[in-house]
């Protein structure tokens, strides 16, 4: 089974939640343009000053997505 990687963008400040929510829209658009089979995206509000947006990709595709989208960090997705 191929591991999946969660690419993460961090947003801080009073607009963090709205910014993360908006960023997810662009991630979904990118997946459509690329016709990528996985459609796992999302955003999470951690607290009033910190939120994340994320995209999950197959491990073999991680370098391509990392270079194209410049996430802040990544982790193994369970």
KEDRENLO-584665 format. One record per residue (C-alpha): residue number from 1; residue in three letters; chain; x, y, z. Coordinates in nm, 3 decimals. Example, Ala and Ser with C-alpha at 12.3 -4.5 7.8 and 13.67 -1.06 7.14 Angstrom:
<sites>
 seq type mol      px      py      pz
   1  ALA   A   1.230  -0.450   0.780
   2  SER   A   1.367  -0.106   0.714
</sites>
This chain:
<sites>
 seq type mol      px      py      pz
   1  UNK   A   0.000   0.000   0.000
   2  UNK   A   0.131   0.343  -0.097
   3  UNK   A   0.176   0.589   0.187
   4  UNK   A   0.002   0.923   0.163
   5  UNK   A   0.153   1.257   0.258
   6  UNK   A  -0.042   1.551   0.402
   7  UNK   A   0.101   1.879   0.272
   8  UNK   A   0.023   2.163   0.512
   9  UNK   A   0.006   2.542   0.485
  10  UNK   A   0.006   2.739   0.813
  11  UNK   A  -0.181   3.068   0.850
  12  UNK   A  -0.155   3.297   1.151
  13  UNK   A  -0.330   3.615   1.260
  14  UNK   A  -0.687   3.734   1.288
  15  UNK   A  -0.767   3.633   0.928
  16  UNK   A  -0.611   3.285   0.959
  17  UNK   A  -0.939   3.091   0.941
  18  UNK   A  -1.070   3.276   0.636
  19  UNK   A  -0.732   3.257   0.465
  20  UNK   A  -0.704   2.881   0.521
  21  UNK   A  -1.061   2.828   0.400
  22  UNK   A  -0.987   3.030   0.085
  23  UNK   A  -0.656   2.852   0.025
  24  UNK   A  -0.839   2.518   0.021
  25  UNK   A  -1.045   2.643  -0.276
  26  UNK   A  -0.724   2.695  -0.473
  27  UNK   A  -0.595   2.351  -0.373
  28  UNK   A  -0.917   2.192  -0.505
  29  UNK   A  -0.885   2.391  -0.829
  30  UNK   A  -0.527   2.270  -0.870
  31  UNK   A  -0.637   1.906  -0.828
  32  UNK   A  -0.903   1.952  -1.095
  33  UNK   A  -0.661   2.114  -1.340
  34  UNK   A  -0.407   1.835  -1.283
  35  UNK   A  -0.681   1.566  -1.296
  36  UNK   A  -0.530   1.417  -0.980
  37  UNK   A  -0.717   1.108  -0.855
  38  UNK   A  -0.699   1.186  -0.481
  39  UNK   A  -0.936   1.465  -0.378
  40  UNK   A  -0.847   1.495  -0.009
  41  UNK   A  -0.824   1.858   0.099
  42  UNK   A  -0.939   2.058   0.397
  43  UNK   A  -0.880   2.332   0.645
  44  UNK   A  -0.876   2.329   1.023
  45  UNK   A  -0.907   2.618   1.265
  46  UNK   A  -0.668   2.542   1.550
  47  UNK   A  -0.752   2.857   1.746
  48  UNK   A  -0.860   3.215   1.675
  49  UNK   A  -0.510   3.311   1.557
  50  UNK   A  -0.397   2.991   1.379
  51  UNK   A  -0.542   2.773   1.104
  52  UNK   A  -0.412   2.529   0.843
  53  UNK   A  -0.506   2.424   0.492
  54  UNK   A  -0.400   2.083   0.366
  55  UNK   A  -0.382   1.855   0.065
  56  UNK   A  -0.312   1.480   0.066
  57  UNK   A  -0.103   1.323  -0.210
  58  UNK   A   0.050   0.986  -0.282
  59  UNK   A   0.407   0.961  -0.151
  60  UNK   A   0.543   0.909  -0.506
  61  UNK   A   0.389   1.244  -0.611
  62  UNK   A   0.499   1.444  -0.307
  63  UNK   A   0.808   1.606  -0.462
  64  UNK   A   0.610   1.728  -0.766
  65  UNK   A   0.337   1.882  -0.550
  66  UNK   A   0.588   2.025  -0.301
  67  UNK   A   0.782   2.200  -0.575
  68  UNK   A   0.468   2.333  -0.746
  69  UNK   A   0.271   2.443  -0.438
  70  UNK   A   0.537   2.526  -0.176
  71  UNK   A   0.367   2.392   0.139
  72  UNK   A   0.512   2.497   0.474
  73  UNK   A   0.545   2.138   0.596
  74  UNK   A   0.424   1.783   0.552
  75  UNK   A   0.347   1.471   0.751
  76  UNK   A   0.246   1.111   0.689
  77  UNK   A  -0.132   1.086   0.647
  78  UNK   A  -0.308   0.800   0.824
</sites>
